[in-house]
């Protein structure tokens, strides 16, 4: 089973075309998401749409409160696989539990800085915002920012991460969120 997290606010559904494309890529079938999404209030909502290869199984709405993320535990895992937005997030959750006193984890796979447990990463390095080509999950916000030309794809090494001028997290709920005053723990 798979899921999509979709941002809804003021009864509006955001960036649905990118979610639609990911669903098609995931199951090779076009499920019309618009038919299933109807925001229930004007507040900022996280819509969780669960589906399998044949159908939409459920749609739920939750008020969204952004986490304050300033510190990152860097973890190495060469075997983690999360190329589709699987409902089973066991491996990501296992890594998140290793964050110790930090707010979030940054996952390094085969020498490439990939993602956190909840977001793609971008760094400002050599006067350009870049995101790793070999990320774990090709997020919808990431895809939109690459298409718009704001982000460039280039694998990020640990050394590049440590020497970056700026760091940002991105996902559907937070958009492109530049983190100020962040720290790393190895």
C-alpha positions in Angstrom: 0.0 0.0 0.0 1.0 3.6 -0.7 0.0 7.0 0.5 0.1 10.7 -0.6 0.3 13.6 1.8 -1.5 16.5 0.2 -1.6 20.1 1.5 -5.1 21.7 1.8 -5.8 25.2 3.1 -8.7 27.6 2.7 -10.6 24.7 0.9 -7.8 24.7 -1.7 -5.8 21.6 -2.7 -2.2 22.3 -3.6 0.0 20.9 -6.3 -2.4 18.1 -7.1 -0.8 17.5 -10.6 2.5 16.4 -9.0 0.7 14.0 -6.6 -1.2 12.6 -9.6 2.0 12.1 -11.5 3.6 10.2 -8.6 0.5 8.0 -8.2 0.7 7.1 -11.9 4.4 6.4 -11.6 3.9 4.3 -8.5 1.1 2.0 -9.7 1.1 2.5 -13.5 -2.5 3.5 -13.3 -4.3 6.8 -13.3 -6.5 7.2 -10.2 -8.2 10.6 -10.4 -7.3 12.1 -7.0 -9.5 15.1 -7.4 -12.5 12.9 -7.1 -11.5 11.9 -3.6 -10.2 15.1 -2.1 -12.6 17.6 -0.5 -11.0 19.7 2.3 -13.2 19.8 5.4 -12.2 23.2 6.7 -10.3 26.4 5.9 -7.4 25.5 8.3 -4.1 24.1 7.1 -4.7 20.4 6.7 -2.6 17.4 5.9 -4.7 15.1 3.7 -3.5 11.5 3.8 -4.7 9.5 0.9 -4.1 5.8 1.1 -4.2 3.6 -2.0 -3.1 0.3 -3.5 -2.5 -0.8 -7.1 -6.2 -0.7 -7.8 -8.1 1.9 -5.8 -8.2 4.7 -3.2 -8.7 3.0 0.1 -9.1 6.0 2.4 -8.8 9.8 2.7 -8.2 11.4 6.1 -7.6 15.0 7.1 -5.4 16.2 10.0 -4.7 19.7 11.3 -1.0 20.4 10.5 1.5 21.8 12.9 5.0 22.3 11.7 7.9 20.8 13.7 10.8 23.1 14.6 13.9 21.4 13.2 17.3 22.8 14.1 19.6 19.9 14.8 20.3 16.8 12.7 21.8 13.4 13.5 23.7 12.1 10.5 23.0 8.4 10.0 24.5 6.0 7.4 22.4 3.3 5.9 23.4 1.8 2.6 20.5 -0.6 2.4 17.5 1.7 3.0 14.9 1.7 0.1 12.1 4.1 -0.1 11.7 5.0 -3.8 7.9 4.9 -3.5 5.8 6.5 -0.8 5.0 3.3 1.0 2.5 3.2 3.8 5.0 1.0 5.6 7.7 3.5 6.8 9.3 1.0 9.2 12.9 1.6 8.0 12.5 5.4 8.1 10.9 5.2 11.6 13.7 3.0 12.8 16.3 5.6 11.7 14.3 8.4 13.2 14.3 6.7 16.5 18.1 6.9 16.4 18.1 10.7 16.4 19.2 10.9 20.0 18.8 14.5 21.3 18.5 15.9 17.8 15.3 17.1 16.1 15.7 15.0 12.9 18.0 12.6 11.0 19.8 13.1 7.7 20.3 9.8 5.9 23.5 9.1 4.0 23.3 6.2 1.6 26.4 5.0 -0.3 28.1 8.3 0.3 25.2 10.4 -0.9 23.2 12.7 1.4 19.7 11.7 0.6 16.8 12.9 2.8 15.5 13.3 6.3 12.8 11.0 7.6 10.1 13.5 6.5 11.6 15.7 3.8 14.0 16.1 0.9 17.1 18.2 1.5 18.6 21.1 -0.5 21.9 22.9 0.2 23.1 26.2 -1.1 26.6 25.4 -2.4 28.7 27.2 -5.0 26.0 29.8 -5.5 23.2 27.4 -6.4 20.5 25.4 -4.5 21.1 21.7 -5.1 19.4 18.5 -4.1 20.8 15.0 -4.4 19.9 13.2 -7.6 20.0 10.0 -5.7 17.5 11.0 -3.0 15.4 8.3 -1.3 12.0 9.6 -2.5 11.4 12.0 -5.3 9.1 14.4 -3.5 6.5 16.5 -5.2 7.8 19.8 -3.9 11.3 18.8 -5.0 10.0 17.9 -8.5 8.2 21.2 -8.9 11.3 23.2 -7.8 13.5 21.3 -10.2 11.0 21.9 -13.1 10.9 25.6 -12.2 14.7 25.7 -12.4 15.1 26.8 -8.8 16.9 23.5 -7.8 19.6 21.7 -9.6 20.1 17.9 -9.2 23.6 16.9 -8.1 24.5 14.3 -5.5 25.5 15.9 -2.2 28.5 14.5 -0.3 28.8 14.7 3.4 31.7 17.2 2.9 29.4 19.4 0.7 26.7 19.2 3.4 29.1 20.3 6.1 30.5 23.2 3.9 27.1 24.4 2.5 26.2 28.1 3.0 22.6 27.2 3.7 20.3 24.2 4.2 16.7 23.8 3.4 14.1 21.0 3.9 11.2 20.6 1.5 8.0 18.6 1.5 4.4 19.2 0.5 3.5 20.7 3.9 6.4 23.0 4.5 7.2 23.9 1.0 10.9 25.0 0.7 11.9 25.8 4.2 15.3 27.3 4.7 16.7 26.3 8.2 18.7 28.9 10.0 21.1 28.1 12.8 21.2 24.4 12.3 23.7 21.9 13.7 24.9 18.3 12.8 25.7 15.4 15.1 27.6 12.4 13.7 
